[in-house]
Amino acid sequence: MLRTFRIGGIHPPENKLSAGKKIVRLAVPKQVIVPLSQHIGAPAQAIVKKGDVVKAGTLIAKPSGFVSANIHSPVSGKINKIDAAIDASGYKRTAIYIDVEGDEWEESIDKSDKLIRECHFSAKEIVDKIAAAGIVGLGGATFPTQIKLTPPPGSKAEILIINAVECEPYLTSDHILMLEKGEEILVGVTLLMKSIDVKKAVIGIENNKPDAIKHLKKLASSFSGIEIMPLKVQYPQGGEKQLIDAVMRKQVKSGALPISAGAVVQNVGTAFAVYEAVQKNKPLFERVVTVTGKKLSNPSNFLTRIGTPIHTLIEEAGGLPENTGKVIGGGPMMGKALISPDVPVTKGSSGVLILTKEESVRKPMQNCIRCAKCVNVCPMGLNPTLLMNATEFKSWEMAEANYIVDCIECGSCSFTCPSNRPLLDHIRMGKGKVMGIIRARKA
């Protein structure tokens, strides 16, 4: 019997319209916009100025805090300006504008397709190369990878879990990456294992990707300590705590980190980026992005440079349909509507979803009927309707006492609510307020 997590969960329509579509490398645009805030934590600090000439892979911004990450130029050309730009959040944030001239890469980058399996670097050297390359979690959370690989004193990892679940409807970028770059991913997994000194890794893949499971199982037979684990299809299995429960049968306590259960979790796309960083000296300046939608003429998976305007990807997928209602950054469950298709691709851009006007219109909200469906599906065991009420009435103490900070914002509650109540919208707002109160209290 296939494993899955044991609390809550739903099974929304999968709509994997771009499944099996090979990765297409997009042409380099005429200009890129590279935000300095494209990871969790402090924005990076620009180290270039207007007029500077850069190559693809040139370091252009350094971390400005402990939780931060390097940013590299995704193109060759000249710095046009450092100015504000609207990002996926809808807010204006500092970004570096680069006018493209040719496509020259830093000489240290190995551009060949030759697979390099052997690694002679120490664990510290691997972590240092990952930090230097600006690797962050590519599943959407964008947490700087080098910090995850450096557990707090007294903590020791027992297992590396690779998140290849891709449970978000519509998205297929991880799926196609496993099919096309399986060996590189497995080498990346061995590098991550070495960096945290563990002998076992489990790659969790939902059972709706049988071709990826079969392919990686065949390849993994020549790698020591790597297990491919098929999982029951259940959303949101891609959440760290849910995946740990599915793989290890361990619950991570409220407020605790995955390392408390002896696990380090990394996305499968991150494992590939680690391979490129350590074995090829290639910083993270491009990634695979799914562009999809029911009315889109050519749903696709594109390898695109960071900073490329999203409208460029949409045009390559056939252009915006006439009845477009919303453009979503990410998938339908956890993604957010973009204020403009001119928003640039960032390290955390896993997908772009085009919704029709019919799909994007909310149904009228009705009174709660106390059916408890939201409670039953919450993967964190919370009471969403209580947390929504606490937010509406600004009862921040009640919200905190009922673990609003534990919400992973998966949207299962809103999806299942028969009264169409915007539970997640309110909880997300309340969670932000409570987290601010907690930070102020600690300060």
N, C-alpha and C positions, 0 to 999 in steps of 0.2 A: 504494500500500500504506500502510495506517494506521501511524502511529508509535506506539511505546511505549518504555519503558525497557529496557535491554539485559541487566540482571543479575537473575536470579531472577524471582519473581512467581508468583501463583496466580490461579485464577478460581473463587472460592467461589460458591455459589448466590446470585443477586442479591436475590431476595425483596423487590422494590420494591413492597410492597403498597399504599402510600399515593401512588404515582405518579399524577399527574393530579388529586389531591384539592386543590381550591383552598384558599388560606390562609384560615383562620377566625380572626377576632380574638376572643380570649377576654375575658370580662368581668373587670373588676378584682376581685381577691379582697378579703376583709375585712381581711387583714393580710398584709404581705410581710416576708420575712426576707432582708436584703441582706448577704451575706458580704463582709468586707473583703479576703479572699484569693480573688479570682476571676480572677487573671491570673498569668502567670509572673513571678517576682521578688518583691520585698518587698510585704507587705500594705499597703493604703492605710491612712491614719491618719484616724480620724473627726474631723470638725470641727463636729459637732452634738452636742446633749445631750438628755437626757430632757425631754420637754415642748415641744421646738422644733417649730414648724409649718413644713412643707415643701410644695412643689408638685412635680409631675412635671417633672424636669429640674433641680431644685435640687441644687447640689453638696453632697454630704454627707461625702465623704472625699477627701483629697488624697494624692498619692504620698508614700511615705516613703523612697524611694531612687531611683537613676537608672533601674533597671528596675522600674517600677511604673506605676500608672495611676489617673486620677481615677475616682470612682464617684459617680453621681447618683441621686437618689431616683426610683424608677420610678412613684411614685404621689403623690397629695396627701393630706395628713393630719398626724398628730402622732407624734413619736418616742416610742414606748412605753418602750424601754430599749435599752441597748447591752450585749449579753451573749453568751455562747457558744452556738453552734448547730452541730449535726452537718451537715457538708457532704457532697458527693459522694465525698470521700476516706474517709469513715467516721470522721473525727476531729472533735473539737469545736474550732471556730475562732470568733474574734470576729465578730459580725454586728450589724447595726442592725435592730431590729424597728420597723416603722412601721404604726400603725393607720390604715386608709384612711378618708378623709372626702371624698366627691365625687371628681371627676377634673379638677382645675384644673392647667393646665400653665403653665410660665414664659412670660411675655409675649413674650420674645425668640424663641420657637420658632414657625416658620411651619408651621401645621397643615394648610394647603391641599394639594390634590393636584396643583397646577399644576407642570409640569416646568420647571426652571430650568437651561438649558444654559450660558449665558454665565457666565464666572468672571473677575472682575477682581482676584483676590487674587494676590499674589506666591507663589513656592514656599514661602518661610519662613512666610508667613501661613497657607497651607494646612496645613502641618505643625503650626503652633501651634494652629489650630482643631481639628485631629484630636486633638492631645494634650489640649486643653481638654475635648473631648467624651468622653474616656475610651475611645477606640476601641482594641480589641485584635483579634488574629487570631481570626476566628469559625469557623475550620475545626476548632478543638479545642485548638490549642496555646496560644492566648490570649497571645501575645507582644505587648507594647505596640507599636502600629503606628508611633508617631512615631519609635521607635528604629530600626526597619527602614528608615525613610525618611531616616535620617541616617547614611549609611555612614561607616566610619572614615576618617581622613585618608589620602589616597593611593589610595582606592578610588573607582571611578566605575562607575555602572550603565550598561549598554548596552541593556537590555531590561527591560520589566515583564512578568512572567508572572502571569496570573490563574488561580488554581486553581479551576476549575469541574468538576473530575473527579467528585467525590462517589463514590469507589470503594467506600466502606464499604457492605456489604450492608444492606438495609432502609431506609436514610436517603434522604429525598427533599426535604429543606428547601431545599437549594441549587437543585435542579431546578425546583421550583415558583416559587422566587424569580426565576429567570431568565425564566420564562414570564410572570410577572405584573409584574415590575419591570425589564424589560430595558433600557428607555431610561435609567432612573435609574442602573442598574449601569454602563452605558457612559459616562455623564457622570462617575460616580465613577472609572472607569478613566482618563478624560482628566485628572481632578484628580490622581490618583496619578502619572500620567506627568509632569505639570507639576512636581509636588513633587520628583521625582528627576531632572528634566531629561533625559528620553528621548523619542525620536520614535516608538518602536515598542512596541506591546503585543500579546501573544498570549494569547487566552483558550482554555485547553485544556479540552475537553469530551469525555468518553468517548462512544463511538459508540452506546451504548444510550440516548441522549437525543436522538434525531433531531429531535424537535419543538423542543427548545431550540437546537440547532445551526442549524436553518433560521430560527428566529425571530431569533436574535442576528445571524446573517449578514445578514439583510434590514435590520435596524436599523443594523448597523455600516457599511453602505455610505455613510451620511451622516456618519461620524466618521473623522477622519484618523488613519492609523497603527495602527488596531486590526484584528488578524487573528483570525478564529475558526478554531481548529485542532481538527478531529475526531481523537480518539485511539482506539487499540485498547483494548478493555476488558481491563484487567489490574490486579489488586490487588498492592501498594499504590501505585498511580500518584499518589495524592494527597500522598505524601511529597515534600517540597521537592526533595531530591536526585534522586528518581526522575522528577519532573516536568521538572526542568531537563534531565535526560538525554534525555527523550522529545522535548522541544521544541527544545533547542539542540544535542543530540548532544555534550554536555560532561559530564565527570565531575567532581564536586566532591570534592576531596581529603579524606582523613580529618582531622577536626578543623577543617576550613575552613568558612567561611560561604558562602552562595550568592553573595554579592557578589564573591567571589574568581573566580567564573565570569562576572561581569558581569551577574548577574541579581538582581532583587528580586522575590520571590514574595508575592502577597497572595491571600487567599481571595475568592471572588466575593461572599460575604455581607459581607465587610469592605469591598469596593468600594461596595456599597449603603449601608453605614453611613457611609462617607466622604462620599458624596453628601449624605446627610441632615445630617451634621455641618457640612459646609462651605456647602452651598446653603440649608439649612433651619434652621441653628443648633440642631439637635436632638442632644442627647447620646445615647449608647448606653444606653438603659434598657429596651429591648424587643427581641425577636428571634423568628425563626421556629424552631419546634421540631417535629420529626417524632415522633409517638407511634404505635407500631406493634407488631405481633406476630401470629402466625398464628391465634391463638385470640381476638384482640381483635375486637369486633364492628364497630368503626368506625375503622380506621387513618386518621390525619388529620395535617394540617400546621397547627399553631396559631401565631398571632402572640401572644406572651404577654409580660407584664412580667417583668423580672428580679425574683427574690425570691418568685415565685409557687410555692407548694408543688406538687411534682410530682404528688401525688395528685389535684389539681384537674384537671390535664391528662388523667390517666388516666380520671377520671370522665366528662369530656367526650367521650372516645373510646369510651365504652361500659362503663367500669368493669373492675376486675380479674377476669379469668376465674377460675373455681373451681379449676382445676388449675395456677395460676401457681406456677412454681418460683423464678424470679428476676426482679427488675426491674433492667435494665441502663441505666446512664447512658451514652448513646452507642450505637454499633453492636456487633455480636457479635464483631468482630475486635479492636478496640482499646478498647471500652467496659469499664466496671467495674461489678460488682454493687453496687447501692445498699443501704445498711444499713436504710433506711426510705424509704417513698414520701413522707414528710414533708420530705425534702431539698428545698431551694429551687432553682429554675432560676437559672443563672448565665450570664454572657456566653459561656461555653464550652459551654453545653448545646445540642448540635445535635440530639439525639434521645433518646427513651426507648423501650426495647425490652422487651416482656413475653415472657419465655420460659416454656414449660410445664415441668412437673416432669420430663418425659421428655427434653426438650431440654437441661435445665440440669444433669443428672446426669453426672458424669464417668465414663468407662469406666475399668476397672482398668488401672493402669500395668504395663507389661511391660518386660522387658529390651530395651535397644537392640540392634537386629539389624545395625547398621552398614550400612544401606542408602544413607545419604548423601542421602536425599530432602530433609532439612532444609537441607543445604548447598546443594543445587541450587536451592531456592526462595528462599533468603535474598536480599533485594534489596540488601543491603549487602556481600555476598560474605563473610560470616562463617561460622564453624563452630559452629552452635548447640549440638551435643551436647558439644563440647569446653568451651564456655563454661558449660554446665550442670554438667559435672563439676567445673570449676574452682571454681564457686560452692559446690557440695556439699562439697568438700574444703577450702574457704576458701583456695584458692591464688590470692590476689589479684594477685600479680605476673604469674602466667600469664594471668589474666583480662584484665589491662590490656595485656599484651604482644600479646594476640590481639584487641584492639580492641573490648572489650565496651562501651565508651562509645559506639561508633558505632551500636549497636543502636537502631533506631527503634521497637521494641516493637510491630511490626505483627501479630505472631502467626502469620505464614505457616508458621513452623517447627512450632509446636504443631498447626496445622491439618492439616498433611500427614503427621505422624508416625504410622506404622502401629502403633507400640507404645504410643500414647496417653501419651507422656511429657510432663510439664508443663514443657517447655523454656522458654517465655517467663516463667513464674512465677519460675523460678530465675534466669534471666538478668536479669530486672528487679531482683530483689533484689541480685544481684551487681553490677549496674551502679550501683545506689545506693551500695553500699559502696565501690566503686572510685572513684566521683566524690568521695565524702567524703575518701578517702585523698589524692586529687589536690589537693583544696582545702586540706587540712591541710598538705600538702607545700609548696604555693605560699605559704601564710601564714607 
